[in-house]
Amino acid sequence: MFLIPAIDLKNGQCVRLRQGKMDDVTVFSDDPVAVARRWSEAGAKRLHIVDLDGAATGRPAHADIIHRICESCPDLTVQVGGGIRDEDTVQRYLDAGAEWIIIGTRAVTAPHFLRDLCVEYPRRIVVGLDARDGRVAVDGWSKLSQHTVLELAQQFEEDGVEAIVYTDIGRDGMMKGVNTEATRELASQIRTPVIASGGVSSMDDIRALHEIESDGVIGAIIGRALYEGGIDFKQATLEVAGT
């Protein structure tokens, strides 16, 4: 199971939100590139980057920073999301060095767009499913759709997505623990790999997710707990690796 540090970008800074609320922000660094190097040096293999301003406005706001992170950390495979609403943006991020592109809102509101991307960029497209009370949220988590997580996940699996990042909004940034049961339930009902996100706050959460790896949970995205010291990345990586 991959442990994946998160870098959330807002106003050029590395931040974390609570429950996706743009007015509840904690700034952890003014230098996101240095933060990425930190995780690379700690042994991370993958990095999760979200352009929060892009997610809110529908257009990329930090493409230059993301480009510099990819360039500065060639040993990291980067997955990037936030405000990716057209193919030109997908191509630019891939050209910049990103390995996977995460599609969120447009995967829900324009399913043909996702299908076309999966054909054009096989094995490079990941979907972000952000849920509150079982319903999928869009537009930077500001709106709830009428779709359930499972029905959309099954649809995206047919489209050929490489993986699904599943986030429980209610737990994101709250340090209250990951929703292991909902993550396991989703992963066990589809063949597409699931990456857990939202609420990973302790080694107990990582151990719980590791126990359901066989259900299809291939990774865990960790944010606030890394920045506030609740999880030591090197220690967690060694434990997951069994060494």
C-alpha positions as CSV (number, residue, x, y, z in Angstrom):
1,M,0.0,0.0,0.0
2,F,1.3,3.4,-1.0
3,L,1.5,6.2,1.6
4,I,1.0,9.4,-0.3
5,P,1.8,12.9,1.2
6,A,-0.6,15.6,0.1
7,I,0.2,19.1,-0.9
8,D,-2.8,21.4,-1.2
9,L,-2.2,24.7,-2.9
10,K,-3.9,28.0,-2.1
11,N,-2.6,31.5,-2.8
12,G,0.8,29.9,-3.7
13,Q,1.1,28.3,-0.3
14,C,1.0,24.8,1.1
15,V,-2.2,24.6,3.2
16,R,-4.8,22.3,4.7
17,L,-8.5,22.9,4.9
18,R,-11.0,21.5,7.3
19,Q,-13.9,19.7,5.6
20,G,-13.0,21.4,2.4
21,K,-14.0,24.9,3.7
22,M,-12.0,27.5,1.9
23,D,-12.3,29.9,4.8
24,D,-10.9,27.4,7.3
25,V,-7.3,27.3,6.2
26,T,-4.1,26.4,8.0
27,V,-0.9,27.5,6.2
28,F,2.0,25.1,6.6
29,S,4.6,26.5,4.2
30,D,5.2,29.4,1.8
31,D,7.4,27.1,-0.3
32,P,5.5,24.1,-1.7
33,V,8.5,23.0,-3.8
34,A,10.6,22.7,-0.6
35,V,7.7,20.7,1.0
36,A,7.7,18.3,-2.0
37,R,11.5,17.8,-1.7
38,R,11.0,17.1,2.0
39,W,8.6,14.2,1.3
40,S,10.8,12.9,-1.5
41,E,13.8,12.9,0.8
42,A,11.7,11.1,3.5
43,G,11.1,8.2,1.0
44,A,7.8,9.0,-0.6
45,K,7.2,7.5,-4.0
46,R,4.0,9.3,-4.9
47,L,2.7,12.8,-4.2
48,H,-0.9,14.1,-4.3
49,I,-1.2,17.7,-5.3
50,V,-4.5,19.6,-5.3
51,D,-4.9,23.1,-6.7
52,L,-7.6,24.4,-4.3
53,D,-8.1,27.7,-6.0
54,G,-8.4,25.8,-9.3
55,A,-11.0,23.5,-7.8
56,A,-13.0,26.5,-6.7
57,T,-12.8,28.6,-9.9
58,G,-12.7,25.8,-12.5
59,R,-9.4,26.8,-14.0
60,P,-5.8,26.0,-12.9
61,A,-4.2,28.6,-10.6
62,H,-0.9,26.9,-9.7
63,A,0.3,25.2,-12.8
64,D,3.7,26.9,-12.5
65,I,4.2,25.6,-9.0
66,I,3.1,22.1,-10.0
67,H,5.5,22.2,-12.9
68,R,8.4,23.2,-10.6
69,I,7.5,20.4,-8.2
70,C,7.6,17.8,-10.9
71,E,10.9,19.2,-12.2
72,S,12.5,19.5,-8.7
73,C,11.4,16.0,-7.6
74,P,11.9,13.6,-10.5
75,D,11.9,10.5,-8.2
76,L,8.3,11.3,-7.2
77,T,5.3,10.2,-9.3
78,V,2.8,13.0,-9.1
79,Q,-1.0,12.9,-9.2
80,V,-2.6,16.3,-9.6
81,G,-6.1,17.6,-9.5
82,G,-8.1,20.7,-9.0
83,G,-9.8,22.8,-11.7
84,I,-9.0,20.4,-14.6
85,R,-11.9,20.9,-16.9
86,D,-10.4,20.6,-20.4
87,E,-8.0,18.4,-22.4
88,D,-5.5,21.2,-22.9
89,T,-5.0,21.4,-19.1
90,V,-4.6,17.6,-18.9
91,Q,-1.9,17.7,-21.6
92,R,0.0,20.6,-20.0
93,Y,0.2,18.7,-16.7
94,L,1.3,15.5,-18.3
95,D,3.9,17.5,-20.3
96,A,5.0,19.1,-17.0
97,G,5.8,15.7,-15.6
98,A,2.6,14.6,-13.7
99,E,1.9,10.8,-14.0
100,W,-1.8,10.9,-13.2
101,I,-4.5,13.5,-13.7
102,I,-7.3,13.6,-11.2
103,I,-10.7,14.6,-12.6
104,G,-13.4,15.6,-10.1
105,T,-16.3,17.8,-11.0
106,R,-16.3,17.3,-14.8
107,A,-16.3,13.5,-14.3
108,V,-19.7,14.0,-12.7
109,T,-21.2,16.8,-14.7
110,A,-19.8,15.8,-18.1
111,P,-19.3,12.0,-18.2
112,H,-18.4,12.0,-21.9
113,F,-15.4,14.2,-21.1
114,L,-14.1,11.5,-18.8
115,R,-14.7,8.7,-21.3
116,D,-12.9,10.6,-24.0
117,L,-9.9,11.2,-21.7
118,C,-9.7,7.6,-20.7
119,V,-9.4,6.7,-24.4
120,E,-7.0,9.5,-25.2
121,Y,-4.8,9.0,-22.1
122,P,-5.0,5.3,-21.1
123,R,-3.9,4.5,-17.5
124,R,-3.3,8.2,-16.8
125,I,-6.7,9.3,-15.6
126,V,-7.8,9.0,-12.0
127,V,-11.2,10.1,-10.6
128,G,-11.7,12.0,-7.4
129,L,-14.9,11.0,-5.6
130,D,-15.6,13.3,-2.7
131,A,-18.5,12.3,-0.6
132,R,-20.6,13.6,2.2
133,D,-23.2,11.2,3.7
134,G,-22.8,8.9,0.7
135,R,-23.5,11.6,-1.9
136,V,-20.8,12.9,-4.3
137,A,-19.8,16.6,-4.0
138,V,-18.6,18.8,-6.8
139,D,-17.4,22.3,-7.5
140,G,-14.7,22.3,-4.8
141,W,-17.1,20.5,-2.4
142,S,-19.5,23.4,-2.4
143,K,-22.4,21.4,-3.9
144,L,-23.8,17.9,-3.4
145,S,-25.0,15.9,-6.5
146,Q,-27.8,13.4,-6.5
147,H,-25.4,10.5,-7.3
148,T,-24.2,8.0,-4.8
149,V,-20.5,7.1,-4.6
150,L,-21.0,3.5,-5.7
151,E,-23.1,4.2,-8.8
152,L,-20.6,6.7,-10.1
153,A,-17.6,4.5,-9.2
154,Q,-19.2,1.7,-11.3
155,Q,-19.8,4.0,-14.2
156,F,-16.2,5.3,-14.1
157,E,-14.9,1.8,-13.9
158,E,-16.6,1.1,-17.2
159,D,-15.0,4.2,-18.6
160,G,-11.6,2.8,-17.8
161,V,-10.2,5.0,-15.1
162,E,-6.9,4.0,-13.5
163,A,-7.9,4.5,-9.9
164,I,-10.4,6.3,-7.7
165,V,-9.5,8.7,-4.9
166,Y,-12.2,8.4,-2.3
167,T,-12.5,11.3,0.2
168,D,-14.9,11.5,3.1
169,I,-15.4,15.2,3.3
170,G,-16.8,15.1,6.8
171,R,-13.5,13.8,8.0
172,D,-11.0,15.6,5.8
173,G,-8.7,17.8,7.8
174,M,-10.5,17.1,11.1
175,M,-8.0,14.6,12.5
176,K,-10.9,12.3,13.6
177,G,-9.8,9.2,11.8
178,V,-10.4,7.7,8.3
179,N,-13.8,6.2,7.3
180,T,-12.4,2.7,6.9
181,E,-15.7,1.0,6.6
182,A,-17.0,3.2,3.7
183,T,-13.7,2.9,2.0
184,R,-13.7,-0.9,2.3
185,E,-17.3,-1.1,1.1
186,L,-16.5,0.9,-2.0
187,A,-13.3,-0.9,-2.9
188,S,-14.8,-4.4,-2.4
189,Q,-17.6,-3.7,-4.9
190,I,-15.5,-2.5,-7.8
191,R,-12.3,-3.8,-9.5
192,T,-10.8,-0.4,-9.9
193,P,-8.1,0.4,-7.2
194,V,-9.2,2.8,-4.5
195,I,-6.9,5.4,-2.8
196,A,-8.2,6.4,0.6
197,S,-8.3,10.1,1.5
198,G,-9.7,12.2,4.3
199,G,-9.2,11.9,8.0
200,V,-6.0,9.8,8.1
201,S,-4.7,11.0,11.4
202,S,-2.7,8.3,13.2
203,M,-0.8,5.0,12.7
204,D,-4.0,3.2,13.8
205,D,-5.7,4.6,10.6
206,I,-2.9,3.5,8.4
207,R,-2.9,0.0,10.0
208,A,-6.7,-0.2,9.5
209,L,-6.4,0.7,5.8
210,H,-3.5,-1.7,5.4
211,E,-5.7,-4.5,6.7
212,I,-8.2,-3.8,3.8
213,E,-5.5,-3.6,1.1
214,S,-6.7,-7.0,-0.2
215,D,-10.2,-5.4,-0.8
216,G,-8.6,-3.1,-3.4
217,V,-7.3,-0.2,-1.3
218,I,-3.9,0.5,-2.8
219,G,-3.0,3.8,-1.1
220,A,-3.6,6.3,1.6
221,I,-3.3,10.1,1.2
222,I,-2.0,11.8,4.3
223,G,-2.2,15.5,4.9
224,R,-2.6,17.4,8.2
225,A,-1.3,14.5,10.3
226,L,2.0,14.7,8.5
227,Y,2.3,18.5,8.9
228,E,1.3,18.5,12.5
229,G,3.4,15.5,13.5
230,G,0.7,13.0,14.2
231,I,2.3,10.6,11.7
232,D,6.0,10.1,11.1
233,F,6.3,9.4,7.4
234,K,9.4,7.3,7.5
235,Q,8.1,5.2,10.4
236,A,4.8,4.7,8.7
237,T,6.4,3.6,5.5
238,L,8.6,1.1,7.3
239,E,5.7,-0.4,9.1
240,V,3.6,-0.8,6.0
241,A,6.5,-2.4,4.3
242,G,6.9,-4.8,7.2
243,T,10.4,-3.8,8.0
